[in-house]
Amino acid sequence: MLPAAHRMRQSAEFEQAVRRGARGGRETLVVHLTTRTDPGPDGPVVGFVVSKGVGGAVVRNRVKRRLRALMATRTAQLPTEAGLVVRALAPAADATFERLGADLDGALRTAARRARVAS
């Protein structure tokens, strides 16, 4: 499970990542990767956006649990000052755990590449 210290909670952090971050997308999700202006000592933070377009409450919560579990194993790969928002798209509701993992890895690679080019 993703530790609480690595969870994004403030709307300003979500807004910064989505507006200024490098974007990487796949069929089931989109990620926005940014460098935080006030990095904490705990390392990167990750936020999740799963709208009603994905499904009902049970489906949304299942998708969030899967994404949190996937990100728990990937936070060490992120820079310490990273802020990441993972936004689930409607196809995420029917995607397998493996598919979500593959899409997440691909989207992270794309966002990291674009972030390096932009800086």
Buried (B, 14 or more C-beta within 10 A) or exposed (E): EBEEEBEBEEEEBBEBBBEEBBBBBBBBBBBBBBBBEEBEEEBBBBBBBBEEEBBEEEBBEBBBEBBBBBBBEBBEEBBEBBBBBBBBBEBBBEBEEEBBBBBBBBBBEBBBEBBEEEE
